[in-house]
Amino acid sequence: MAKITVKNTSVSVIKVDDFDYISITDIAKYKTSEPDLVIANWMRNRMTIEYLGLWEILYNPNFKPLEFEGFKKEAGLNAFTLSPKKWIETTNAMGIISRSGRYGGTFAHKDIAFKFASWVSVEFELYIIKEFQRLKEQEQAQLGWSAKRELSKINYHIHTDAIKQNLIPEELSPARVSQVYANEADVLNVAMFGMTAFEWREAHSDLKGNIRDYATINELICLSNMENLNAVFIQEGMAQQERLLKLNRIAIQQMRVLADMDGRKLMK
């Protein structure tokens, strides 16, 4: 569950089968302390029923159109009432979902949620669309960072395999093997960050994780490249000190190139 703040109102956003659903209960709280009544009034409206039914016909192959037609005929009559739960159970709708519990409420697919927001307040609709788009941009940026982090982890397996095949004689004890791996990991850390993993933890005792968890995307890209290069250098029999100096020069060069690329994007 994610949260966006719209006009000082906290609105929940959840993922259901890879689709974004927004809490219309939270949206209704912008105008009232009784959101269920606002939602019920909205669902009594004939235009609302027609919109919900059309959305379901377009996207839901299991929707029950005959039951929908029954609601449409009654919509607008003084005695007509319709709750989200009744709509879902009767028509097998998927555009609206109802959840109970502490984090429950009525959620709607973003298309429907924006429609409801416009009914509540045109101003609120504009702001919620803006905040929702900002949330999606943040998620894409995080996805890009995570992908680079995973790439770095995968390449690290290649790197450690090269160490195992070329630097660790079979007669070494497990403790000594671990020490060699740690030393080789720090070759990259020192080349990239100028410090070992231990030195970073000592300097950042208040932070969780490791030095790479706090790396920028550019640093992770550079690390990924360096891991592959270090594996090649190891296979070629290059001494550790020589590799460290070479990787450090490569890191400086690549980070300058990446920084220049970011600078050009900003100028555009």
C-alpha positions as CSV (number, residue, x, y, z in Angstrom):
1,M,0.0,0.0,0.0
2,A,1.3,3.4,-1.0
3,K,0.1,6.8,0.3
4,I,-0.3,10.1,-1.5
5,T,-1.3,13.4,0.1
6,V,-3.8,15.5,-1.7
7,K,-5.0,18.8,-0.3
8,N,-4.0,17.6,3.2
9,T,-5.9,14.4,2.8
10,S,-4.0,11.0,2.9
11,V,-5.2,8.7,0.1
12,S,-4.2,5.0,-0.1
13,V,-3.1,3.3,-3.4
14,I,-2.9,-0.4,-3.7
15,K,-1.9,-2.9,-6.4
16,V,-4.5,-5.6,-7.4
17,D,-3.4,-7.9,-10.2
18,D,-0.9,-5.3,-11.4
19,F,-3.6,-2.6,-11.6
20,D,-3.6,0.5,-9.4
21,Y,-6.7,0.9,-7.1
22,I,-7.2,4.1,-5.2
23,S,-9.2,4.4,-2.0
24,I,-12.4,6.3,-2.8
25,T,-13.2,6.1,1.0
26,D,-10.1,8.4,1.5
27,I,-11.2,10.7,-1.3
28,A,-14.6,11.1,0.2
29,K,-13.0,12.1,3.5
30,Y,-11.9,15.3,1.8
31,K,-15.5,16.5,2.1
32,T,-17.0,14.6,5.0
33,S,-16.4,12.5,8.1
34,E,-19.0,10.0,6.7
35,P,-17.4,8.7,3.5
36,D,-19.7,5.7,3.1
37,L,-22.7,8.0,2.8
38,V,-21.0,10.0,0.1
39,I,-20.0,6.9,-1.9
40,A,-23.6,5.5,-1.5
41,N,-25.0,8.8,-2.9
42,W,-22.6,8.7,-5.8
43,M,-23.6,5.1,-6.6
44,R,-27.4,6.1,-6.7
45,N,-26.7,8.3,-9.6
46,R,-27.8,7.0,-13.0
47,M,-24.7,8.5,-14.8
48,T,-22.5,6.7,-12.2
49,I,-24.2,3.3,-12.8
50,E,-23.8,3.7,-16.6
51,Y,-20.1,4.6,-16.3
52,L,-19.4,1.7,-14.0
53,G,-21.3,-0.7,-16.2
54,L,-19.5,0.5,-19.4
55,W,-16.1,0.2,-17.7
56,E,-16.9,-3.4,-16.7
57,I,-18.1,-4.3,-20.1
58,L,-14.8,-3.0,-21.6
59,Y,-12.4,-4.6,-19.1
60,N,-14.2,-7.5,-17.3
61,P,-15.1,-10.6,-19.3
62,N,-16.9,-12.0,-16.2
63,F,-19.2,-9.0,-15.7
64,K,-23.0,-9.8,-15.6
65,P,-24.6,-7.3,-18.0
66,L,-28.2,-8.4,-17.2
67,E,-27.9,-7.5,-13.6
68,F,-26.3,-4.2,-14.6
69,E,-29.3,-3.4,-16.7
70,G,-31.5,-4.0,-13.7
71,F,-29.6,-1.5,-11.6
72,K,-29.6,1.0,-14.5
73,K,-33.4,0.9,-14.7
74,E,-33.8,1.6,-11.0
75,A,-31.1,4.3,-10.8
76,G,-32.4,7.7,-9.9
77,L,-35.6,6.5,-8.2
78,N,-36.2,7.8,-4.7
79,A,-36.2,4.3,-3.2
80,F,-33.1,3.1,-5.0
81,T,-30.0,2.4,-3.0
82,L,-26.7,0.7,-4.0
83,S,-23.7,-0.1,-1.9
84,P,-20.2,-1.1,-3.3
85,K,-20.6,-4.6,-1.8
86,K,-24.0,-5.1,-3.4
87,W,-22.7,-3.9,-6.8
88,I,-19.7,-6.2,-6.6
89,E,-21.6,-9.3,-5.5
90,T,-24.6,-8.9,-7.9
91,T,-22.7,-8.0,-11.1
92,N,-19.3,-9.7,-10.4
93,A,-17.7,-6.3,-10.9
94,M,-13.9,-5.9,-10.6
95,G,-13.5,-2.1,-11.0
96,I,-14.5,-1.6,-7.4
97,I,-13.3,-3.7,-4.4
98,S,-14.4,-3.5,-0.8
99,R,-12.0,-4.4,2.0
100,S,-12.6,-4.7,5.7
101,G,-10.3,-4.3,8.6
102,R,-7.9,-1.6,9.8
103,Y,-6.6,-0.8,6.2
104,G,-10.0,-1.5,4.6
105,G,-12.5,0.7,2.8
106,T,-13.7,1.0,-0.8
107,F,-11.1,1.0,-3.5
108,A,-11.6,1.7,-7.2
109,H,-9.6,1.3,-10.3
110,K,-7.8,4.6,-11.0
111,D,-10.1,5.3,-14.0
112,I,-13.2,5.1,-11.7
113,A,-11.4,6.7,-8.7
114,F,-10.6,9.8,-10.8
115,K,-14.3,9.9,-11.9
116,F,-15.4,9.8,-8.3
117,A,-12.9,12.5,-7.4
118,S,-14.3,14.8,-10.0
119,W,-17.8,14.2,-8.6
120,V,-16.6,15.1,-5.1
121,S,-14.5,18.1,-6.2
122,V,-13.1,19.2,-9.6
123,E,-10.2,20.8,-7.8
124,F,-9.5,17.6,-5.8
125,E,-9.6,15.6,-9.1
126,L,-6.8,17.7,-10.6
127,Y,-4.6,17.5,-7.6
128,I,-5.1,13.8,-7.1
129,I,-4.1,13.1,-10.8
130,K,-1.0,15.2,-10.3
131,E,0.0,13.4,-7.1
132,F,-0.7,10.0,-8.6
133,Q,1.5,10.7,-11.6
134,R,4.2,11.8,-9.2
135,L,3.9,8.5,-7.3
136,K,4.2,6.5,-10.6
137,E,7.3,8.5,-11.5
138,Q,8.9,7.7,-8.1
139,E,8.0,4.0,-8.6
140,Q,9.7,4.0,-12.0
141,A,12.8,5.6,-10.6
142,Q,13.0,3.1,-7.8
143,L,12.4,0.3,-10.3
144,G,15.4,1.5,-12.3
145,W,17.6,1.7,-9.2
146,S,16.5,-1.9,-8.1
147,A,17.2,-3.2,-11.6
148,K,20.7,-1.8,-11.5
149,R,21.2,-3.2,-8.0
150,E,20.1,-6.7,-9.1
151,L,22.4,-6.4,-12.1
152,S,25.3,-5.6,-9.8
153,K,24.4,-8.6,-7.6
154,I,24.3,-11.0,-10.7
155,N,27.6,-9.7,-11.9
156,Y,29.1,-10.1,-8.5
157,H,28.4,-13.9,-8.8
158,I,30.5,-13.9,-12.0
159,H,33.1,-12.0,-10.1
160,T,33.3,-14.4,-7.1
161,D,33.3,-17.4,-9.4
162,A,36.4,-16.0,-11.1
163,I,38.0,-15.6,-7.7
164,K,37.2,-19.2,-6.8
165,Q,38.6,-20.5,-10.1
166,N,41.7,-18.5,-10.1
167,L,42.7,-17.2,-6.7
168,I,41.7,-19.7,-4.1
169,P,43.7,-23.0,-4.0
170,E,41.7,-26.0,-2.9
171,E,43.8,-26.5,0.2
172,L,42.7,-23.3,1.8
173,S,40.5,-23.5,4.9
174,P,36.9,-22.1,4.7
175,A,37.9,-19.2,7.0
176,R,40.8,-18.3,4.7
177,V,38.4,-18.6,1.6
178,S,36.0,-16.1,3.3
179,Q,38.9,-13.7,3.9
180,V,40.0,-13.8,0.3
181,Y,36.4,-13.1,-0.9
182,A,36.2,-10.2,1.5
183,N,39.5,-8.8,0.3
184,E,38.4,-9.1,-3.4
185,A,35.0,-7.4,-2.6
186,D,37.0,-4.6,-1.0
187,V,39.1,-4.2,-4.1
188,L,36.0,-2.9,-5.8
189,N,34.8,-0.9,-2.8
190,V,38.1,0.9,-2.5
191,A,38.4,1.5,-6.2
192,M,34.8,2.9,-6.3
193,F,34.2,4.5,-2.9
194,G,37.8,4.9,-1.5
195,M,37.1,2.7,1.5
196,T,36.5,-0.9,2.6
197,A,33.1,-2.2,3.7
198,F,34.3,-2.3,7.3
199,E,35.5,1.4,7.1
200,W,32.1,2.4,5.7
201,R,30.2,0.6,8.5
202,E,32.5,2.3,11.1
203,A,31.7,5.7,9.6
204,H,28.0,5.0,9.2
205,S,27.1,3.0,12.3
206,D,23.6,4.5,12.3
207,L,22.7,3.1,8.9
208,K,21.4,-0.3,8.0
209,G,22.7,-2.4,5.1
210,N,26.0,-2.0,3.3
211,I,27.9,0.6,1.2
212,R,26.3,-0.5,-2.0
213,D,22.7,-0.1,-0.6
214,Y,23.4,3.6,-0.5
215,A,25.1,3.9,-3.9
216,T,23.7,6.1,-6.7
217,I,22.4,4.6,-9.9
218,N,25.6,5.9,-11.7
219,E,27.8,4.2,-9.0
220,L,25.9,0.9,-9.4
221,I,26.3,1.0,-13.2
222,C,30.0,1.6,-12.8
223,L,30.3,-1.2,-10.2
224,S,28.6,-3.6,-12.5
225,N,31.1,-2.8,-15.2
226,M,34.0,-3.1,-12.8
227,E,32.9,-6.5,-11.5
228,N,33.0,-7.9,-15.0
229,L,36.4,-6.2,-15.7
230,N,37.9,-7.5,-12.4
231,A,36.8,-11.0,-13.3
232,V,38.7,-10.7,-16.6
233,F,41.7,-9.2,-14.9
234,I,41.8,-12.1,-12.3
235,Q,41.6,-14.7,-15.1
236,E,44.5,-13.0,-16.8
237,G,46.6,-13.4,-13.6
238,M,46.9,-9.7,-12.9
239,A,48.1,-8.9,-9.3
240,Q,45.6,-7.5,-6.9
241,Q,47.4,-4.2,-6.4
242,E,47.7,-3.7,-10.1
243,R,44.0,-4.4,-10.5
244,L,43.1,-2.0,-7.8
245,L,44.9,0.9,-9.4
246,K,43.5,0.0,-12.9
247,L,39.9,-0.3,-11.6
248,N,40.2,3.0,-9.7
249,R,41.2,4.8,-13.0
250,I,38.4,3.1,-14.8
251,A,35.9,4.2,-12.0
252,I,37.0,7.8,-12.3
253,Q,36.7,7.8,-16.1
254,Q,33.3,6.1,-16.1
255,M,31.8,8.3,-13.4
256,R,33.0,11.4,-15.3
257,V,31.3,10.1,-18.5
258,L,28.0,9.3,-16.6
259,A,28.1,12.7,-14.9
260,D,28.5,14.4,-18.3
261,M,25.5,12.5,-19.6
262,D,23.4,13.5,-16.7
263,G,24.5,17.1,-17.2
264,R,23.4,17.0,-20.9
265,K,20.0,15.6,-19.9
266,L,19.5,18.5,-17.4
267,M,20.4,21.0,-20.1
268,K,17.7,19.6,-22.4
